[in-house]
């Protein structure tokens, strides 16, 4: 019997399809993690045997995506090459394990379906089914049951995913509570850490900045994670310290090739942007998992000014797509994070090491995360260049990461107010945080230089919060030890962390609806900072120094007034009851000393 060429090709294709389907049906899958709502659930498949430096690049030329469905919900989650599946412990660079992480937002049965493709650059293709079937688990289907979370307290798994909800503050999906952050922005090279795998420690690129975090080894506790017979205790202990002080956020660069430090990057080698260091990234994940349990928000800073054009000359091309895809695949399941497109991004330096990113490129970066992050995490960008070009309707940024430049922090409050106003005029509802207050030389100095931190407390911490920022992260200047590059001991600013905690507690423990409040600084003739929810609840931050008598003309009715000392975290004196008919007149502070005060006014 003769076959036409087209029929013969069809029969051959069907044979391959049957073979691939048969292999997929037999491909083993291992489901690990607590199968509970908001928990990390990992599916590990046996796929092709390969290695990090294989001539057929496993990061670019294979593409694993898993679609998770429940009812009308659908999440398409990218997966990744996981070497032997235990690379964080084994330091393996080769194996046949392929993995995807998923954080379900509902209980009940979830269905999944696997797509596993191969071909040149399929991982960074813009369409869903590039190349051809890679066999193995391609087409495989299955399901698993998800129970309710059993976590509580600071653990994010009891609070749900932190989401941008088109408001000035992010909100937890499980509890509905809004998030107010205070944390550290320094050192930016947190992950230049000797206990991580990789040759970055000895490659000749600023190896003097490698960290040990020895000061925090004693903060590690029995039962905390480590890897490879006790590695990681210093960094894990450092996170324990932050959480114990009441802080709830930290930021870190994930790529500083060509930058100030040059020791942090996801790649195997400094000069190759297409090969991921699987074991090092597994060890990063151990740190991030611990942060989730401690309630520490993850601020991913994906580039800095010096390397903003390192990948694809600033375009969202194959190198940048691979970088972003790997970040999403390996870490996007974490519940409380934001993607920061670039620290000090855009055109603002006199001389650039790599090309500066244009408006089109800046917009394209945010668009990539919008299109490819299944959870639509908060996406921000940092100045450098001001944000005017990102205000249009095509922008997928959901907020800003603001930097200021004065030693006394005096421009923090005004900067937040300005961008809130401009965003509103552009019909955008951005969540704005102040993530580098102060100047590059000093900013938040060590306690032994200034244990009171009056300007930092008054102008930066309360200046940001009273302008409607959703939080602050602290930068450490270069003129002092434990700087933005050299810090290995967060206790160097211990006294300031207390004052941050007092601010967070003031809003949270008193049930103050800060997410519903608006800045109203024009309500008094003084230079006070004011937040108000109509005339029903008002917070006044009175700066240090002499004050004129304060009358709030827009307030009438019966009010309760309390005075709070932001430096000590204590209410002072008894609650006062005041009747206001033609405006509320505020009496004198409880002390005549030169102090700053927070006044809480609530309608009875």
Secondary structure as GFF3:
##gff-version 3
##sequence-region A 1 604
A	DSSP	alpha_helix	5	26	.	.	.	ID=ss1
A	DSSP	beta_strand	29	32	.	.	.	ID=ss2
A	DSSP	beta_strand	40	51	.	.	.	ID=ss3
A	DSSP	beta_strand	62	70	.	.	.	ID=ss4
A	DSSP	beta_strand	73	78	.	.	.	ID=ss5
A	DSSP	beta_strand	80	81	.	.	.	ID=ss6
A	DSSP	alpha_helix	87	90	.	.	.	ID=ss7
A	DSSP	beta_strand	94	103	.	.	.	ID=ss8
A	DSSP	beta_strand	108	118	.	.	.	ID=ss9
A	DSSP	three_ten_helix	122	124	.	.	.	ID=ss10
A	DSSP	beta_strand	132	133	.	.	.	ID=ss11
A	DSSP	beta_strand	141	146	.	.	.	ID=ss12
A	DSSP	three_ten_helix	156	158	.	.	.	ID=ss13
A	DSSP	beta_strand	162	163	.	.	.	ID=ss14
A	DSSP	beta_strand	171	172	.	.	.	ID=ss15
A	DSSP	beta_strand	181	184	.	.	.	ID=ss16
A	DSSP	three_ten_helix	199	201	.	.	.	ID=ss17
A	DSSP	three_ten_helix	207	209	.	.	.	ID=ss18
A	DSSP	three_ten_helix	214	219	.	.	.	ID=ss19
A	DSSP	alpha_helix	233	244	.	.	.	ID=ss20
A	DSSP	beta_strand	249	253	.	.	.	ID=ss21
A	DSSP	alpha_helix	278	294	.	.	.	ID=ss22
A	DSSP	beta_strand	297	301	.	.	.	ID=ss23
A	DSSP	three_ten_helix	305	307	.	.	.	ID=ss24
A	DSSP	three_ten_helix	312	314	.	.	.	ID=ss25
A	DSSP	alpha_helix	318	331	.	.	.	ID=ss26
A	DSSP	beta_strand	337	340	.	.	.	ID=ss27
A	DSSP	alpha_helix	359	372	.	.	.	ID=ss28
A	DSSP	beta_strand	378	380	.	.	.	ID=ss29
A	DSSP	three_ten_helix	388	390	.	.	.	ID=ss30
A	DSSP	beta_strand	399	403	.	.	.	ID=ss31
A	DSSP	alpha_helix	412	425	.	.	.	ID=ss32
A	DSSP	beta_strand	431	436	.	.	.	ID=ss33
A	DSSP	alpha_helix	454	455	.	.	.	ID=ss34
A	DSSP	pi_helix	456	461	.	.	.	ID=ss35
A	DSSP	alpha_helix	462	465	.	.	.	ID=ss36
A	DSSP	beta_strand	471	474	.	.	.	ID=ss37
A	DSSP	three_ten_helix	490	493	.	.	.	ID=ss38
A	DSSP	alpha_helix	494	509	.	.	.	ID=ss39
A	DSSP	three_ten_helix	514	516	.	.	.	ID=ss40
A	DSSP	beta_strand	518	519	.	.	.	ID=ss41
A	DSSP	three_ten_helix	521	523	.	.	.	ID=ss42
A	DSSP	beta_strand	529	533	.	.	.	ID=ss43
A	DSSP	beta_strand	537	542	.	.	.	ID=ss44
A	DSSP	beta_strand	550	552	.	.	.	ID=ss45
A	DSSP	beta_strand	557	565	.	.	.	ID=ss46
A	DSSP	beta_strand	570	580	.	.	.	ID=ss47
A	DSSP	beta_strand	584	586	.	.	.	ID=ss48
A	DSSP	beta_strand	597	603	.	.	.	ID=ss49
###
